[in-house]
Amino acid sequence: MDIEAQNASDDQRSDHWARLDAFLRTDPRDAGCDEAMEMLDVYAELLAAGNDPSERFSGVHAHFLACGPCAQDLEGLLSALTGPDPSQPDPP
């Protein structure tokens, strides 16, 4: 096996371990992308109104903390709702 093929194989194994580690660190309350997207507008509206939806929707909150793409969707919707007002609370 040449060096490049061995490095690619090592990188692939490392990626598998990194993905497994991320999976094992997943918060058991994490609601997942589907539920987070279903609740996105409600969650964002509560944040925009100055409320803290993290306790009521703890599984969705846990998901927004863990999932970058869903958190970006929340940030985008929150920005659309509130405008560029820096005094609004940051999403989770």
N, CA, C and O atoms as CSV, one atom per row, in Angstrom:
chain,resi,resn,atom,element,x,y,z
A,1,MET,N,N,0.856,-1.166,0.000
A,1,MET,CA,C,0.000,0.000,0.000
A,1,MET,C,C,0.898,1.223,0.000
A,1,MET,O,O,1.821,1.326,0.808
A,2,ASP,N,N,0.621,2.158,-0.919
A,2,ASP,CA,C,1.466,3.345,-0.958
A,2,ASP,C,C,1.057,4.325,0.144
A,2,ASP,O,O,0.016,4.164,0.781
A,3,ILE,N,N,1.882,5.324,0.352
A,3,ILE,CA,C,1.697,6.270,1.464
A,3,ILE,C,C,0.370,7.022,1.334
A,3,ILE,O,O,-0.341,7.177,2.327
A,4,GLU,N,N,0.023,7.492,0.130
A,4,GLU,CA,C,-1.219,8.251,-0.043
A,4,GLU,C,C,-2.442,7.404,0.287
A,4,GLU,O,O,-3.367,7.875,0.949
A,5,ALA,N,N,-2.446,6.167,-0.169
A,5,ALA,CA,C,-3.572,5.277,0.123
A,5,ALA,C,C,-3.664,4.987,1.613
A,5,ALA,O,O,-4.763,4.922,2.164
A,6,GLN,N,N,-2.532,4.815,2.267
A,6,GLN,CA,C,-2.532,4.556,3.705
A,6,GLN,C,C,-3.039,5.787,4.468
A,6,GLN,O,O,-3.811,5.650,5.417
A,7,ASN,N,N,-2.608,6.990,4.058
A,7,ASN,CA,C,-3.077,8.213,4.706
A,7,ASN,C,C,-4.575,8.389,4.524
A,7,ASN,O,O,-5.270,8.787,5.459
A,8,ALA,N,N,-5.084,8.095,3.327
A,8,ALA,CA,C,-6.518,8.203,3.070
A,8,ALA,C,C,-7.283,7.217,3.939
A,8,ALA,O,O,-8.344,7.546,4.469
A,9,SER,N,N,-6.754,6.019,4.084
A,9,SER,CA,C,-7.388,5.009,4.929
A,9,SER,C,C,-7.392,5.445,6.386
A,9,SER,O,O,-8.391,5.274,7.085
A,10,ASP,N,N,-6.273,6.011,6.851
A,10,ASP,CA,C,-6.177,6.501,8.227
A,10,ASP,C,C,-7.159,7.651,8.463
A,10,ASP,O,O,-7.810,7.718,9.506
A,11,ASP,N,N,-7.260,8.557,7.479
A,11,ASP,CA,C,-8.196,9.678,7.598
A,11,ASP,C,C,-9.629,9.173,7.677
A,11,ASP,O,O,-10.434,9.696,8.447
A,12,GLN,N,N,-9.947,8.160,6.886
A,12,GLN,CA,C,-11.297,7.602,6.882
A,12,GLN,C,C,-11.611,6.968,8.237
A,12,GLN,O,O,-12.706,7.153,8.769
A,13,ARG,N,N,-10.670,6.231,8.789
A,13,ARG,CA,C,-10.868,5.633,10.108
A,13,ARG,C,C,-11.031,6.708,11.179
A,13,ARG,O,O,-11.890,6.589,12.053
A,14,SER,N,N,-10.213,7.751,11.114
A,14,SER,CA,C,-10.320,8.854,12.067
A,14,SER,C,C,-11.679,9.519,11.971
A,14,SER,O,O,-12.270,9.884,12.987
A,15,ASP,N,N,-12.179,9.678,10.740
A,15,ASP,CA,C,-13.489,10.278,10.538
A,15,ASP,C,C,-14.574,9.406,11.164
A,15,ASP,O,O,-15.500,9.930,11.783
A,16,HIS,N,N,-14.476,8.111,11.016
A,16,HIS,CA,C,-15.456,7.210,11.626
A,16,HIS,C,C,-15.439,7.339,13.145
A,16,HIS,O,O,-16.493,7.380,13.779
A,17,TRP,N,N,-14.241,7.403,13.729
A,17,TRP,CA,C,-14.142,7.545,15.181
A,17,TRP,C,C,-14.690,8.890,15.635
A,17,TRP,O,O,-15.354,8.971,16.669
A,18,ALA,N,N,-14.418,9.944,14.872
A,18,ALA,CA,C,-14.918,11.274,15.232
A,18,ALA,C,C,-16.440,11.304,15.168
A,18,ALA,O,O,-17.090,11.887,16.036
A,19,ARG,N,N,-17.007,10.678,14.144
A,19,ARG,CA,C,-18.472,10.641,14.026
A,19,ARG,C,C,-19.075,9.807,15.140
A,19,ARG,O,O,-20.114,10.178,15.688
A,20,LEU,N,N,-18.455,8.696,15.488
A,20,LEU,CA,C,-18.949,7.871,16.587
A,20,LEU,C,C,-18.874,8.634,17.902
A,20,LEU,O,O,-19.805,8.584,18.706
A,21,ASP,N,N,-17.777,9.334,18.121
A,21,ASP,CA,C,-17.628,10.119,19.340
A,21,ASP,C,C,-18.706,11.201,19.423
A,21,ASP,O,O,-19.294,11.405,20.485
A,22,ALA,N,N,-18.967,11.889,18.323
A,22,ALA,CA,C,-20.014,12.913,18.300
A,22,ALA,C,C,-21.378,12.302,18.596
A,22,ALA,O,O,-22.179,12.881,19.329
A,23,PHE,N,N,-21.633,11.144,18.030
A,23,PHE,CA,C,-22.909,10.454,18.279
A,23,PHE,C,C,-23.053,10.093,19.749
A,23,PHE,O,O,-24.123,10.276,20.330
A,24,LEU,N,N,-22.002,9.588,20.346
A,24,LEU,CA,C,-22.061,9.175,21.748
A,24,LEU,C,C,-22.202,10.360,22.700
A,24,LEU,O,O,-22.692,10.201,23.818
A,25,ARG,N,N,-21.783,11.533,22.269
A,25,ARG,CA,C,-21.912,12.732,23.092
A,25,ARG,C,C,-23.254,13.435,22.871
A,25,ARG,O,O,-23.506,14.473,23.484
A,26,THR,N,N,-24.116,12.894,22.012
A,26,THR,CA,C,-25.403,13.506,21.737
A,26,THR,C,C,-26.252,13.553,23.002
A,26,THR,O,O,-26.376,12.564,23.724
A,27,ASP,N,N,-26.821,14.701,23.250
A,27,ASP,CA,C,-27.709,14.881,24.394
A,27,ASP,C,C,-28.932,13.994,24.192
A,27,ASP,O,O,-29.577,14.088,23.148
A,28,PRO,N,N,-29.271,13.145,25.140
A,28,PRO,CA,C,-30.418,12.250,24.974
A,28,PRO,C,C,-31.739,13.004,24.822
A,28,PRO,O,O,-32.725,12.432,24.356
A,29,ARG,N,N,-31.768,14.277,25.208
A,29,ARG,CA,C,-32.982,15.073,25.027
A,29,ARG,C,C,-33.110,15.608,23.605
A,29,ARG,O,O,-34.175,16.104,23.237
A,30,ASP,N,N,-32.058,15.521,22.800
A,30,ASP,CA,C,-32.044,16.088,21.449
A,30,ASP,C,C,-33.242,15.597,20.651
A,30,ASP,O,O,-33.410,14.395,20.444
A,31,ALA,N,N,-34.073,16.533,20.204
A,31,ALA,CA,C,-35.314,16.205,19.493
A,31,ALA,C,C,-35.084,15.821,18.040
A,31,ALA,O,O,-35.955,15.203,17.429
A,32,GLY,N,N,-33.951,16.164,17.477
A,32,GLY,CA,C,-33.673,15.850,16.078
A,32,GLY,C,C,-34.101,16.972,15.144
A,32,GLY,O,O,-34.839,17.880,15.527
A,33,CYS,N,N,-33.622,16.885,13.915
A,33,CYS,CA,C,-33.871,17.932,12.920
A,33,CYS,C,C,-35.352,18.076,12.582
A,33,CYS,O,O,-35.853,19.195,12.470
A,34,ASP,N,N,-36.048,16.972,12.419
A,34,ASP,CA,C,-37.452,17.052,12.012
A,34,ASP,C,C,-38.287,17.840,13.015
A,34,ASP,O,O,-39.026,18.746,12.629
A,35,GLU,N,N,-38.176,17.508,14.280
A,35,GLU,CA,C,-38.962,18.218,15.293
A,35,GLU,C,C,-38.487,19.659,15.439
A,35,GLU,O,O,-39.304,20.562,15.626
A,36,ALA,N,N,-37.178,19.886,15.357
A,36,ALA,CA,C,-36.661,21.252,15.466
A,36,ALA,C,C,-37.206,22.123,14.342
A,36,ALA,O,O,-37.554,23.282,14.568
A,37,MET,N,N,-37.283,21.575,13.136
A,37,MET,CA,C,-37.811,22.349,12.015
A,37,MET,C,C,-39.322,22.583,12.162
A,37,MET,O,O,-39.832,23.619,11.735
A,38,GLU,N,N,-40.027,21.637,12.756
A,38,GLU,CA,C,-41.457,21.826,13.006
A,38,GLU,C,C,-41.689,22.948,14.015
A,38,GLU,O,O,-42.667,23.687,13.913
A,39,MET,N,N,-40.795,23.071,14.982
A,39,MET,CA,C,-40.956,24.055,16.052
A,39,MET,C,C,-40.157,25.335,15.815
A,39,MET,O,O,-40.188,26.242,16.647
A,40,LEU,N,N,-39.453,25.421,14.708
A,40,LEU,CA,C,-38.554,26.547,14.447
A,40,LEU,C,C,-39.260,27.891,14.578
A,40,LEU,O,O,-38.758,28.782,15.263
A,41,ASP,N,N,-40.414,28.055,13.935
A,41,ASP,CA,C,-41.079,29.351,13.973
A,41,ASP,C,C,-41.565,29.697,15.375
A,41,ASP,O,O,-41.454,30.848,15.796
A,42,VAL,N,N,-42.099,28.725,16.105
A,42,VAL,CA,C,-42.567,28.962,17.468
A,42,VAL,C,C,-41.388,29.346,18.364
A,42,VAL,O,O,-41.462,30.315,19.120
A,43,TYR,N,N,-40.314,28.585,18.270
A,43,TYR,CA,C,-39.121,28.827,19.090
A,43,TYR,C,C,-38.555,30.214,18.806
A,43,TYR,O,O,-38.228,30.957,19.732
A,44,ALA,N,N,-38.440,30.563,17.525
A,44,ALA,CA,C,-37.889,31.864,17.137
A,44,ALA,C,C,-38.795,33.003,17.603
A,44,ALA,O,O,-38.300,34.030,18.067
A,45,GLU,N,N,-40.101,32.839,17.487
A,45,GLU,CA,C,-41.020,33.888,17.925
A,45,GLU,C,C,-40.944,34.099,19.437
A,45,GLU,O,O,-41.014,35.233,19.911
A,46,LEU,N,N,-40.804,33.024,20.182
A,46,LEU,CA,C,-40.645,33.154,21.628
A,46,LEU,C,C,-39.355,33.900,21.969
A,46,LEU,O,O,-39.356,34.785,22.825
A,47,LEU,N,N,-38.258,33.544,21.302
A,47,LEU,CA,C,-36.992,34.254,21.528
A,47,LEU,C,C,-37.119,35.728,21.154
A,47,LEU,O,O,-36.647,36.601,21.883
A,48,ALA,N,N,-37.757,36.002,20.016
A,48,ALA,CA,C,-37.900,37.384,19.548
A,48,ALA,C,C,-38.727,38.210,20.522
A,48,ALA,O,O,-38.513,39.416,20.652
A,49,ALA,N,N,-39.668,37.571,21.206
A,49,ALA,CA,C,-40.508,38.276,22.180
A,49,ALA,C,C,-39.813,38.434,23.533
A,49,ALA,O,O,-40.385,39.017,24.454
A,50,GLY,N,N,-38.594,37.926,23.663
A,50,GLY,CA,C,-37.843,38.058,24.898
A,50,GLY,C,C,-38.066,36.927,25.880
A,50,GLY,O,O,-37.635,37.009,27.030
A,51,ASN,N,N,-38.733,35.873,25.442
A,51,ASN,CA,C,-38.967,34.707,26.293
A,51,ASN,C,C,-37.837,33.695,26.135
A,51,ASN,O,O,-37.072,33.749,25.172
A,52,ASP,N,N,-37.743,32.784,27.080
A,52,ASP,CA,C,-36.743,31.721,27.025
A,52,ASP,C,C,-37.452,30.383,26.814
A,52,ASP,O,O,-37.950,29.790,27.771
A,53,PRO,N,N,-37.501,29.906,25.576
A,53,PRO,CA,C,-38.204,28.659,25.295
A,53,PRO,C,C,-37.404,27.402,25.629
A,53,PRO,O,O,-37.898,26.296,25.413
A,54,SER,N,N,-36.195,27.538,26.146
A,54,SER,CA,C,-35.323,26.380,26.347
A,54,SER,C,C,-35.877,25.386,27.366
A,54,SER,O,O,-35.654,24.182,27.234
A,55,GLU,N,N,-36.592,25.867,28.376
A,55,GLU,CA,C,-37.135,24.938,29.373
A,55,GLU,C,C,-38.370,24.215,28.833
A,55,GLU,O,O,-38.514,23.004,28.996
A,56,ARG,N,N,-39.244,24.964,28.197
A,56,ARG,CA,C,-40.475,24.369,27.662
A,56,ARG,C,C,-40.182,23.409,26.506
A,56,ARG,O,O,-40.834,22.374,26.369
A,57,PHE,N,N,-39.218,23.754,25.696
A,57,PHE,CA,C,-38.845,22.949,24.533
A,57,PHE,C,C,-37.399,22.476,24.677
A,57,PHE,O,O,-36.552,22.778,23.837
A,58,SER,N,N,-37.127,21.736,25.744
A,58,SER,CA,C,-35.750,21.352,26.051
A,58,SER,C,C,-35.126,20.470,24.974
A,58,SER,O,O,-33.930,20.586,24.707
A,59,GLY,N,N,-35.907,19.597,24.351
A,59,GLY,CA,C,-35.370,18.744,23.291
A,59,GLY,C,C,-34.990,19.529,22.057
A,59,GLY,O,O,-33.974,19.249,21.420
A,60,VAL,N,N,-35.807,20.515,21.718
A,60,VAL,CA,C,-35.510,21.383,20.574
A,60,VAL,C,C,-34.300,22.258,20.908
A,60,VAL,O,O,-33.426,22.464,20.066
A,61,HIS,N,N,-34.256,22.765,22.128
A,61,HIS,CA,C,-33.110,23.574,22.566
A,61,HIS,C,C,-31.818,22.756,22.467
A,61,HIS,O,O,-30.809,23.240,21.954
A,62,ALA,N,N,-31.856,21.527,22.957
A,62,ALA,CA,C,-30.680,20.654,22.894
A,62,ALA,C,C,-30.256,20.436,21.446
A,62,ALA,O,O,-29.064,20.373,21.143
A,63,HIS,N,N,-31.228,20.321,20.561
A,63,HIS,CA,C,-30.889,20.105,19.156
A,63,HIS,C,C,-30.234,21.343,18.551
A,63,HIS,O,O,-29.245,21.223,17.827
A,64,PHE,N,N,-30.769,22.530,18.837
A,64,PHE,CA,C,-30.164,23.747,18.298
A,64,PHE,C,C,-28.733,23.932,18.799
A,64,PHE,O,O,-27.903,24.502,18.091
A,65,LEU,N,N,-28.436,23.463,19.998
A,65,LEU,CA,C,-27.068,23.531,20.509
A,65,LEU,C,C,-26.136,22.567,19.784
A,65,LEU,O,O,-24.939,22.830,19.664
A,66,ALA,N,N,-26.678,21.459,19.303
A,66,ALA,CA,C,-25.843,20.410,18.715
A,66,ALA,C,C,-25.762,20.444,17.192
A,66,ALA,O,O,-24.800,19.936,16.616
A,67,CYS,N,N,-26.744,21.026,16.542
A,67,CYS,CA,C,-26.834,20.946,15.073
A,67,CYS,C,C,-26.589,22.316,14.454
A,67,CYS,O,O,-27.442,23.201,14.523
A,68,GLY,N,N,-25.435,22.480,13.856
A,68,GLY,CA,C,-25.075,23.750,13.229
A,68,GLY,C,C,-26.057,24.231,12.176
A,68,GLY,O,O,-26.469,25.391,12.222
A,69,PRO,N,N,-26.454,23.378,11.215
A,69,PRO,CA,C,-27.395,23.842,10.189
A,69,PRO,C,C,-28.740,24.293,10.766
A,69,PRO,O,O,-29.287,25.300,10.316
A,70,CYS,N,N,-29.275,23.584,11.736
A,70,CYS,CA,C,-30.550,23.985,12.338
A,70,CYS,C,C,-30.377,25.279,13.138
A,70,CYS,O,O,-31.257,26.140,13.118
A,71,ALA,N,N,-29.257,25.420,13.835
A,71,ALA,CA,C,-28.982,26.651,14.583
A,71,ALA,C,C,-28.867,27.837,13.632
A,71,ALA,O,O,-29.301,28.939,13.968
A,72,GLN,N,N,-28.289,27.628,12.451
A,72,GLN,CA,C,-28.201,28.699,11.461
A,72,GLN,C,C,-29.585,29.084,10.962
A,72,GLN,O,O,-29.863,30.267,10.762
A,73,ASP,N,N,-30.458,28.097,10.759
A,73,ASP,CA,C,-31.834,28.396,10.358
A,73,ASP,C,C,-32.526,29.231,11.428
A,73,ASP,O,O,-33.237,30.185,11.111
A,74,LEU,N,N,-32.322,28.876,12.695
A,74,LEU,CA,C,-32.905,29.635,13.794
A,74,LEU,C,C,-32.359,31.064,13.800
A,74,LEU,O,O,-33.127,32.016,13.937
A,75,GLU,N,N,-31.061,31.222,13.656
A,75,GLU,CA,C,-30.458,32.558,13.624
A,75,GLU,C,C,-31.035,33.394,12.487
A,75,GLU,O,O,-31.345,34.571,12.670
A,76,GLY,N,N,-31.179,32.783,11.314
A,76,GLY,CA,C,-31.715,33.502,10.163
A,76,GLY,C,C,-33.149,33.949,10.395
A,76,GLY,O,O,-33.498,35.093,10.103
A,77,LEU,N,N,-33.979,33.061,10.913
A,77,LEU,CA,C,-35.372,33.413,11.174
A,77,LEU,C,C,-35.453,34.467,12.274
A,77,LEU,O,O,-36.248,35.402,12.176
A,78,LEU,N,N,-34.646,34.327,13.310
A,78,LEU,CA,C,-34.637,35.305,14.386
A,78,LEU,C,C,-34.213,36.680,13.869
A,78,LEU,O,O,-34.779,37.696,14.272
A,79,SER,N,N,-33.234,36.714,12.992
A,79,SER,CA,C,-32.810,37.983,12.385
A,79,SER,C,C,-33.922,38.590,11.541
A,79,SER,O,O,-34.122,39.805,11.548
A,80,ALA,N,N,-34.639,37.748,10.819
A,80,ALA,CA,C,-35.752,38.243,10.007
A,80,ALA,C,C,-36.867,38.805,10.886
A,80,ALA,O,O,-37.520,39.781,10.518
A,81,LEU,N,N,-37.080,38.196,12.036
A,81,LEU,CA,C,-38.131,38.649,12.944
A,81,LEU,C,C,-37.750,39.914,13.703
A,81,LEU,O,O,-38.595,40.776,13.944
A,82,THR,N,N,-36.481,40.025,14.079
A,82,THR,CA,C,-36.067,41.114,14.960
A,82,THR,C,C,-35.287,42.215,14.261
A,82,THR,O,O,-35.143,43.310,14.806
A,83,GLY,N,N,-34.791,41.949,13.086
A,83,GLY,CA,C,-33.944,42.933,12.433
A,83,GLY,C,C,-32.565,42.930,13.047
A,83,GLY,O,O,-32.238,42.041,13.833
A,84,PRO,N,N,-31.757,43.900,12.707
A,84,PRO,CA,C,-30.372,43.922,13.191
A,84,PRO,C,C,-30.222,44.518,14.592
A,84,PRO,O,O,-29.222,45.182,14.864
A,85,ASP,N,N,-31.180,44.300,15.478
A,85,ASP,CA,C,-31.121,44.845,16.829
A,85,ASP,C,C,-30.185,44.010,17.693
A,85,ASP,O,O,-30.514,42.868,18.015
A,86,PRO,N,N,-29.035,44.542,18.076
A,86,PRO,CA,C,-28.069,43.766,18.864
A,86,PRO,C,C,-28.497,43.532,20.307
A,86,PRO,O,O,-27.855,42.753,21.011
A,87,SER,N,N,-29.569,44.189,20.770
A,87,SER,CA,C,-29.987,43.993,22.159
A,87,SER,C,C,-30.809,42.727,22.361
A,87,SER,O,O,-31.089,42.344,23.497
A,88,GLN,N,N,-31.195,42.076,21.273
A,88,GLN,CA,C,-31.955,40.827,21.383
A,88,GLN,C,C,-31.047,39.719,21.881
A,88,GLN,O,O,-29.852,39.709,21.587
A,89,PRO,N,N,-31.615,38.779,22.640
A,89,PRO,CA,C,-30.784,37.660,23.130
A,89,PRO,C,C,-30.304,36.792,21.986
A,89,PRO,O,O,-30.995,36.603,20.985
A,90,ASP,N,N,-29.108,36.274,22.161
A,90,ASP,CA,C,-28.546,35.362,21.161
A,90,ASP,C,C,-29.285,34.038,21.246
A,90,ASP,O,O,-29.635,33.587,22.337
A,91,PRO,N,N,-29.526,33.402,20.080
A,91,PRO,CA,C,-30.106,32.058,20.129
A,91,PRO,C,C,-29.128,31.087,20.742
A,91,PRO,O,O,-27.931,31.362,20.820
A,92,PRO,N,N,-29.634,29.959,21.173
A,92,PRO,CA,C,-28.752,28.981,21.831
A,92,PRO,C,C,-27.643,28.503,20.946
A,92,PRO,O,O,-26.828,27.682,21.366
